[in-house]
Amino acid sequence: MTRIEFIDQLIAEVSIAALTNPADYENAADAASRETWSLPVSGNFKIHWMLERGKRHLFFYLATQTAKKYKIKAISLNQKFDHYFKLIDYMDKAFEKIVDENPDEFAGVDPYKLFGSKIDAGFAYDPLGKDITYDAEQEVIVKP
């Protein structure tokens, strides 16, 4: 999914009248990219979570717009403001959970590289049992 396709998908999924500025969608795409992977991205898992993070940032923009318009006499705005932050908190917790459950997807490395390297002790013996640990041609085995 390219950046343009990503922004189009965000507009299709979260087209709210309060978000009339196209820069909001572009900023949400940039923020989602900074949190997850660089665009273009492929794979259903990555596309799904990029979109989820993009939506989260759009809802945060709506919450900040609501906060700016907050008035003491308008009680309903307070509830709207609270609902946005509950939704943002829920989305953040879901993202934290998926990062914990799938570290290989977010690490940007091959799964076998996540757990460090195995370095042997270096002790070596020939077939007769003679210690050859300190011979010049003896090397310590390092496996990723």
Z-matrix of the N, CA and C atoms (Angstrom, degrees):
N
C 1 1.440
C 2 1.523 1 108.00
N 3 1.291 2 115.80 1 124.53
C 4 1.461 3 120.75 2 179.12
C 5 1.526 4 109.67 3 -82.33
N 6 1.315 5 115.76 4 173.50
C 7 1.472 6 120.76 5 -179.33
C 8 1.525 7 110.88 6 -63.26
N 9 1.336 8 116.86 7 -41.99
C 10 1.472 9 120.91 8 -179.11
C 11 1.528 10 110.09 9 -65.19
N 12 1.334 11 116.80 10 -42.83
C 13 1.461 12 120.31 11 177.53
C 14 1.529 13 110.95 12 -64.08
N 15 1.329 14 115.87 13 -37.55
C 16 1.460 15 120.89 14 178.84
C 17 1.526 16 110.63 15 -63.15
N 18 1.320 17 116.86 16 -47.02
C 19 1.469 18 120.79 17 179.79
C 20 1.522 19 110.56 18 -64.34
N 21 1.340 20 117.62 19 -41.78
C 22 1.466 21 120.75 20 177.25
C 23 1.526 22 111.46 21 -60.62
N 24 1.326 23 116.32 22 -40.41
C 25 1.463 24 120.26 23 178.81
C 26 1.528 25 110.95 24 -66.77
N 27 1.340 26 117.28 25 -39.43
C 28 1.468 27 120.09 26 176.58
C 29 1.526 28 110.72 27 -62.48
N 30 1.322 29 116.73 28 -42.67
C 31 1.471 30 120.39 29 179.15
C 32 1.519 31 110.13 30 -62.60
N 33 1.334 32 116.79 31 -41.36
C 34 1.467 33 120.43 32 -179.61
C 35 1.529 34 111.77 33 -66.28
N 36 1.328 35 117.34 34 -38.54
C 37 1.461 36 120.27 35 -176.07
C 38 1.520 37 113.52 36 -84.88
N 39 1.326 38 117.52 37 -30.48
C 40 1.471 39 121.14 38 -177.59
C 41 1.519 40 108.66 39 -129.85
N 42 1.319 41 116.60 40 69.02
C 43 1.454 42 118.02 41 176.43
C 44 1.523 43 107.46 42 -100.34
N 45 1.306 44 114.41 43 98.26
C 46 1.467 45 122.88 44 -178.20
C 47 1.519 46 107.32 45 -113.71
N 48 1.326 47 116.30 46 139.50
C 49 1.464 48 121.25 47 -175.61
C 50 1.525 49 112.22 48 -57.56
N 51 1.323 50 117.20 49 -30.48
C 52 1.471 51 120.18 50 -178.94
C 53 1.523 52 111.90 51 -70.75
N 54 1.329 53 117.64 52 -18.70
C 55 1.466 54 121.48 53 -179.74
C 56 1.532 55 109.55 54 -101.64
N 57 1.318 56 116.26 55 72.49
C 58 1.466 57 120.38 56 -178.43
C 59 1.519 58 112.06 57 -91.59
N 60 1.315 59 117.61 58 -16.48
C 61 1.452 60 121.23 59 -178.35
C 62 1.532 61 109.95 60 -84.12
N 63 1.339 62 118.30 61 120.31
C 64 1.467 63 120.38 62 179.19
C 65 1.534 64 112.73 63 -61.26
N 66 1.317 65 116.88 64 -23.32
C 67 1.468 66 120.26 65 179.46
C 68 1.528 67 111.21 66 -65.25
N 69 1.346 68 117.34 67 -27.34
C 70 1.466 69 119.75 68 177.30
C 71 1.525 70 110.84 69 -60.62
N 72 1.323 71 116.09 70 -44.10
C 73 1.470 72 120.48 71 179.88
C 74 1.525 73 111.24 72 -68.97
N 75 1.322 74 116.87 73 -37.90
C 76 1.465 75 120.45 74 177.54
C 77 1.527 76 110.63 75 -66.32
N 78 1.335 77 117.21 76 -41.57
C 79 1.464 78 120.66 77 177.79
C 80 1.520 79 111.37 78 -65.40
N 81 1.332 80 116.77 79 -37.88
C 82 1.469 81 120.16 80 177.71
C 83 1.528 82 110.20 81 -65.30
N 84 1.321 83 117.08 82 -38.89
C 85 1.471 84 120.68 83 177.61
C 86 1.522 85 110.63 84 -64.50
N 87 1.317 86 116.71 85 -42.45
C 88 1.471 87 120.09 86 178.15
C 89 1.524 88 111.60 87 -64.53
N 90 1.332 89 116.51 88 -42.87
C 91 1.464 90 120.39 89 -179.75
C 92 1.529 91 111.12 90 -65.16
N 93 1.325 92 117.19 91 -41.85
C 94 1.469 93 120.48 92 178.04
C 95 1.518 94 110.66 93 -64.14
N 96 1.317 95 116.13 94 -37.16
C 97 1.469 96 120.52 95 178.89
C 98 1.527 97 111.05 96 -67.08
N 99 1.325 98 117.41 97 -37.87
C 100 1.466 99 120.40 98 178.33
C 101 1.524 100 110.88 99 -66.94
N 102 1.332 101 117.64 100 -33.30
C 103 1.468 102 121.20 101 -178.43
C 104 1.514 103 113.66 102 -80.23
N 105 1.320 104 117.08 103 -29.36
C 106 1.460 105 119.33 104 -172.24
C 107 1.528 106 110.99 105 -119.36
N 108 1.323 107 117.03 106 -94.99
C 109 1.470 108 121.74 107 -175.36
C 110 1.515 109 108.98 108 -128.65
N 111 1.320 110 115.73 109 160.19
C 112 1.462 111 121.25 110 176.60
C 113 1.522 112 109.60 111 -77.39
N 114 1.319 113 115.00 112 141.90
C 115 1.460 114 120.08 113 175.40
C 116 1.522 115 109.03 114 -82.27
N 117 1.306 116 121.53 115 145.59
C 118 1.457 117 128.03 116 3.71
C 119 1.523 118 111.14 117 -75.86
N 120 1.325 119 114.70 118 153.55
C 121 1.457 120 121.44 119 -178.45
C 122 1.522 121 108.78 120 -131.29
N 123 1.332 122 116.19 121 149.30
C 124 1.463 123 119.79 122 178.58
C 125 1.524 124 108.95 123 -132.78
N 126 1.310 125 115.44 124 162.26
C 127 1.458 126 121.23 125 -178.41
C 128 1.514 127 110.61 126 98.61
N 129 1.317 128 116.01 127 133.92
C 130 1.469 129 120.85 128 -176.97
C 131 1.520 130 113.08 129 -59.00
N 132 1.336 131 117.71 130 -40.64
C 133 1.460 132 121.68 131 -179.03
C 134 1.527 133 110.53 132 -60.12
N 135 1.318 134 116.20 133 -50.70
C 136 1.464 135 120.38 134 -177.49
C 137 1.525 136 111.95 135 -66.86
N 138 1.331 137 117.10 136 -41.58
C 139 1.469 138 120.28 137 179.17
C 140 1.527 139 110.10 138 -62.44
N 141 1.334 140 116.73 139 -44.53
C 142 1.469 141 120.46 140 -179.92
C 143 1.527 142 111.23 141 -58.14
N 144 1.337 143 116.75 142 -48.86
C 145 1.464 144 118.86 143 -175.33
C 146 1.523 145 112.35 144 -75.31
N 147 1.309 146 118.23 145 -27.68
C 148 1.473 147 119.61 146 172.28
C 149 1.526 148 109.65 147 -63.88
N 150 1.340 149 116.68 148 -44.49
C 151 1.464 150 120.29 149 178.71
C 152 1.524 151 111.69 150 -64.31
N 153 1.327 152 116.66 151 -40.89
C 154 1.467 153 119.85 152 178.43
C 155 1.530 154 111.24 153 -60.71
N 156 1.322 155 116.76 154 -43.18
C 157 1.467 156 119.59 155 179.71
C 158 1.525 157 110.84 156 -70.05
N 159 1.326 158 117.56 157 -34.84
C 160 1.467 159 120.58 158 175.37
C 161 1.518 160 111.47 159 -62.77
N 162 1.341 161 116.65 160 -43.70
C 163 1.465 162 121.01 161 177.30
C 164 1.523 163 110.57 162 -62.46
N 165 1.322 164 116.54 163 -40.44
C 166 1.462 165 120.56 164 179.60
C 167 1.521 166 110.77 165 -58.65
N 168 1.319 167 116.32 166 -42.62
C 169 1.462 168 119.63 167 179.70
C 170 1.521 169 111.34 168 -69.59
N 171 1.325 170 118.39 169 -35.00
C 172 1.463 171 120.24 170 175.48
C 173 1.524 172 111.15 171 -63.71
N 174 1.331 173 116.82 172 -41.59
C 175 1.464 174 119.69 173 177.85
C 176 1.524 175 111.27 174 -65.31
N 177 1.326 176 116.75 175 -33.63
C 178 1.463 177 118.99 176 176.55
C 179 1.527 178 110.18 177 -66.51
N 180 1.330 179 117.35 178 -39.54
C 181 1.467 180 119.99 179 176.58
C 182 1.522 181 110.48 180 -61.31
N 183 1.344 182 117.12 181 -41.03
C 184 1.463 183 120.60 182 177.19
C 185 1.528 184 111.13 183 -63.65
N 186 1.320 185 116.95 184 -40.18
C 187 1.469 186 120.88 185 180.00
C 188 1.521 187 110.46 186 -64.50
N 189 1.326 188 116.89 187 -41.29
C 190 1.467 189 118.26 188 179.45
C 191 1.526 190 111.28 189 -69.49
N 192 1.332 191 118.01 190 -33.21
C 193 1.461 192 120.00 191 175.09
C 194 1.521 193 110.62 192 -66.15
N 195 1.327 194 116.42 193 -39.38
C 196 1.455 195 121.21 194 178.45
C 197 1.524 196 110.30 195 -65.84
N 198 1.317 197 116.74 196 -39.41
C 199 1.466 198 120.15 197 179.59
C 200 1.518 199 110.99 198 -63.93
N 201 1.307 200 116.74 199 -35.96
C 202 1.462 201 120.66 200 -179.72
C 203 1.528 202 111.05 201 -68.60
N 204 1.337 203 117.21 202 -31.40
C 205 1.461 204 122.41 203 -178.08
C 206 1.528 205 112.60 204 -91.35
N 207 1.312 206 117.77 205 2.40
C 208 1.456 207 121.70 206 -174.34
C 209 1.520 208 111.61 207 -62.35
N 210 1.331 209 114.66 208 132.68
C 211 1.463 210 121.17 209 177.77
C 212 1.526 211 108.49 210 -128.88
N 213 1.316 212 116.26 211 147.38
C 214 1.465 213 121.02 212 -178.38
C 215 1.528 214 111.30 213 -63.61
N 216 1.327 215 118.43 214 -39.98
C 217 1.457 216 121.34 215 -174.86
C 218 1.531 217 112.60 216 -75.95
N 219 1.315 218 118.23 217 -19.71
C 220 1.468 219 120.96 218 -177.19
C 221 1.533 220 109.54 219 -96.85
N 222 1.311 221 116.53 220 90.71
C 223 1.458 222 121.77 221 -176.43
C 224 1.533 223 110.87 222 -66.63
N 225 1.325 224 118.69 223 -33.44
C 226 1.466 225 120.89 224 -175.68
C 227 1.530 226 111.52 225 -63.42
N 228 1.307 227 118.34 226 -28.67
C 229 1.459 228 120.11 227 177.69
C 230 1.527 229 111.30 228 -65.47
N 231 1.323 230 116.40 229 -33.11
C 232 1.453 231 119.83 230 178.00
C 233 1.526 232 110.05 231 -62.33
N 234 1.332 233 117.01 232 -43.49
C 235 1.459 234 120.15 233 179.76
C 236 1.527 235 110.93 234 -65.48
N 237 1.322 236 116.72 235 -39.73
C 238 1.464 237 120.78 236 177.81
C 239 1.530 238 109.88 237 -61.47
N 240 1.304 239 115.66 238 -43.03
C 241 1.459 240 122.12 239 179.25
C 242 1.529 241 110.42 240 -61.92
N 243 1.327 242 117.10 241 -45.17
C 244 1.463 243 121.35 242 178.85
C 245 1.525 244 111.73 243 -63.63
N 246 1.316 245 117.68 244 -39.85
C 247 1.458 246 120.85 245 -179.44
C 248 1.527 247 111.53 246 -64.17
N 249 1.320 248 116.82 247 -39.87
C 250 1.468 249 119.10 248 177.54
C 251 1.526 250 110.87 249 -61.40
N 252 1.323 251 116.45 250 -45.30
C 253 1.459 252 118.61 251 -178.23
C 254 1.529 253 112.47 252 -70.25
N 255 1.325 254 118.44 253 -31.02
C 256 1.465 255 120.07 254 173.49
C 257 1.526 256 110.19 255 -65.66
N 258 1.323 257 116.51 256 -41.17
C 259 1.457 258 121.11 257 178.47
C 260 1.526 259 111.12 258 -65.24
N 261 1.318 260 117.15 259 -42.60
C 262 1.467 261 121.77 260 178.22
C 263 1.521 262 110.27 261 -63.64
N 264 1.333 263 117.58 262 -43.12
C 265 1.462 264 121.31 263 178.52
C 266 1.529 265 110.90 264 -62.63
N 267 1.327 266 116.62 265 -42.76
C 268 1.466 267 120.52 266 177.64
C 269 1.536 268 110.73 267 -61.25
N 270 1.318 269 117.51 268 -43.67
C 271 1.464 270 121.39 269 -179.16
C 272 1.530 271 111.01 270 -66.73
N 273 1.324 272 117.47 271 -38.45
C 274 1.462 273 120.70 272 177.82
C 275 1.523 274 111.76 273 -64.64
N 276 1.340 275 116.88 274 -41.65
C 277 1.465 276 120.40 275 178.78
C 278 1.525 277 111.21 276 -65.83
N 279 1.324 278 117.18 277 -39.21
C 280 1.468 279 120.31 278 177.84
C 281 1.525 280 110.32 279 -64.01
N 282 1.333 281 116.67 280 -38.54
C 283 1.465 282 120.52 281 179.47
C 284 1.530 283 110.70 282 -68.44
N 285 1.326 284 117.66 283 -43.28
C 286 1.468 285 120.44 284 177.14
C 287 1.523 286 111.08 285 -59.32
N 288 1.331 287 116.18 286 -41.41
C 289 1.461 288 120.65 287 -179.52
C 290 1.527 289 110.89 288 -64.14
N 291 1.327 290 117.33 289 -43.73
C 292 1.463 291 119.56 290 -177.95
C 293 1.524 292 110.96 291 -70.34
N 294 1.315 293 118.48 292 -31.69
C 295 1.466 294 120.57 293 175.56
C 296 1.523 295 110.31 294 -66.63
N 297 1.331 296 116.84 295 -41.17
C 298 1.471 297 120.56 296 177.63
C 299 1.530 298 112.06 297 -66.18
N 300 1.333 299 116.69 298 -37.26
C 301 1.460 300 120.55 299 -177.52
C 302 1.531 301 113.00 300 -78.19
N 303 1.330 302 117.79 301 -25.87
C 304 1.464 303 121.55 302 -176.56
C 305 1.526 304 111.19 303 -129.78
N 306 1.319 305 118.72 304 64.23
C 307 1.465 306 119.33 305 -177.64
C 308 1.528 307 112.83 306 -64.15
N 309 1.335 308 116.59 307 -27.50
C 310 1.461 309 119.33 308 -179.16
C 311 1.524 310 111.92 309 -66.72
N 312 1.326 311 118.14 310 -30.22
C 313 1.461 312 121.01 311 179.37
C 314 1.524 313 112.29 312 -72.37
N 315 1.326 314 117.35 313 -30.53
C 316 1.458 315 121.12 314 -174.11
C 317 1.522 316 113.69 315 -101.78
N 318 1.325 317 117.61 316 -11.46
C 319 1.463 318 120.07 317 -176.50
C 320 1.515 319 112.42 318 -76.15
N 321 1.321 320 117.52 319 -25.90
C 322 1.452 321 120.40 320 -178.76
C 323 1.523 322 113.00 321 76.19
N 324 1.320 323 116.48 322 18.84
C 325 1.464 324 120.77 323 178.56
C 326 1.522 325 108.49 324 -133.21
N 327 1.319 326 115.73 325 166.25
C 328 1.454 327 120.43 326 175.88
C 329 1.528 328 109.31 327 -66.96
N 330 1.344 329 117.38 328 145.81
C 331 1.476 330 119.77 329 -176.68
C 332 1.527 331 114.31 330 -55.51
N 333 1.315 332 118.01 331 -34.97
C 334 1.465 333 118.67 332 -177.76
C 335 1.528 334 112.24 333 -69.83
N 336 1.336 335 117.68 334 -15.11
C 337 1.460 336 120.82 335 -179.89
C 338 1.535 337 112.30 336 -87.89
N 339 1.324 338 117.79 337 -6.14
C 340 1.462 339 121.02 338 -177.51
C 341 1.524 340 113.30 339 -73.00
N 342 1.316 341 117.92 340 -21.52
C 343 1.442 342 119.95 341 -169.82
C 344 1.517 343 113.66 342 -109.67
N 345 1.302 344 118.36 343 18.38
C 346 1.459 345 121.03 344 175.93
C 347 1.511 346 112.98 345 80.70
N 348 1.312 347 115.56 346 -164.17
C 349 1.460 348 122.01 347 -177.14
C 350 1.518 349 110.48 348 -118.96
N 351 1.325 350 115.07 349 155.65
C 352 1.466 351 121.64 350 175.18
C 353 1.520 352 107.17 351 -105.17
N 354 1.290 353 116.07 352 122.30
C 355 1.460 354 121.28 353 178.19
C 356 1.521 355 106.93 354 -114.92
N 357 1.312 356 115.52 355 119.46
C 358 1.458 357 119.86 356 179.14
C 359 1.531 358 110.32 357 -67.05
N 360 1.335 359 115.50 358 162.76
C 361 1.466 360 121.21 359 -178.76
C 362 1.529 361 112.01 360 -67.46
N 363 1.319 362 117.10 361 -25.89
C 364 1.454 363 119.69 362 178.78
C 365 1.511 364 114.44 363 94.93
N 366 1.320 365 117.58 364 -5.92
C 367 1.468 366 119.82 365 177.99
C 368 1.529 367 108.59 366 -72.86
N 369 1.314 368 117.10 367 134.87
C 370 1.461 369 120.68 368 -178.84
C 371 1.522 370 110.02 369 -142.60
N 372 1.319 371 114.08 370 146.31
C 373 1.461 372 121.04 371 -179.97
C 374 1.525 373 108.67 372 -135.27
N 375 1.308 374 115.69 373 145.81
C 376 1.463 375 119.47 374 175.82
C 377 1.530 376 109.04 375 -79.36
N 378 1.366 377 118.63 376 174.87
C 379 1.474 378 120.28 377 -178.13
C 380 1.529 379 114.53 378 -58.99
N 381 1.318 380 118.12 379 -21.33
C 382 1.467 381 120.82 380 179.55
C 383 1.531 382 112.65 381 -91.04
N 384 1.352 383 117.09 382 -2.29
C 385 1.451 384 120.59 383 178.20
C 386 1.514 385 114.70 384 93.16
N 387 1.338 386 117.89 385 5.74
C 388 1.459 387 121.19 386 179.35
C 389 1.535 388 109.42 387 -76.93
N 390 1.322 389 116.77 388 135.94
C 391 1.461 390 122.17 389 -179.89
C 392 1.526 391 110.22 390 -69.13
N 393 1.352 392 116.58 391 118.83
C 394 1.484 393 121.46 392 176.89
C 395 1.528 394 110.42 393 -118.19
N 396 1.316 395 116.61 394 22.86
C 397 1.462 396 121.54 395 -177.20
C 398 1.520 397 111.92 396 -57.85
N 399 1.319 398 118.20 397 -40.74
C 400 1.458 399 120.69 398 -173.18
C 401 1.530 400 113.36 399 -98.32
N 402 1.326 401 117.78 400 13.54
C 403 1.468 402 119.90 401 175.48
C 404 1.528 403 109.10 402 -69.27
N 405 1.314 404 116.47 403 150.27
C 406 1.469 405 122.31 404 -175.99
C 407 1.520 406 112.43 405 -61.75
N 408 1.327 407 118.47 406 -36.64
C 409 1.464 408 120.97 407 -177.13
C 410 1.531 409 113.06 408 -82.63
N 411 1.321 410 118.21 409 -5.00
C 412 1.451 411 122.43 410 -179.83
C 413 1.529 412 109.76 411 -77.20
N 414 1.336 413 117.45 412 126.36
C 415 1.447 414 122.48 413 179.34
C 416 1.531 415 109.70 414 -120.71
N 417 1.327 416 116.25 415 150.43
C 418 1.448 417 121.16 416 176.24
C 419 1.521 418 107.34 417 -80.71
N 420 1.328 419 117.07 418 132.72
C 421 1.462 420 121.89 419 -179.10
C 422 1.522 421 109.47 420 -81.76
N 423 1.329 422 115.96 421 124.42
C 424 1.457 423 121.73 422 177.46
C 425 1.524 424 107.06 423 -120.16
N 426 1.338 425 116.20 424 121.41
C 427 1.464 426 121.58 425 -179.96
C 428 1.520 427 108.96 426 -121.39
N 429 1.324 428 116.63 427 132.94
C 430 1.473 429 117.69 428 176.37
C 431 1.506 430 112.02 429 -72.74
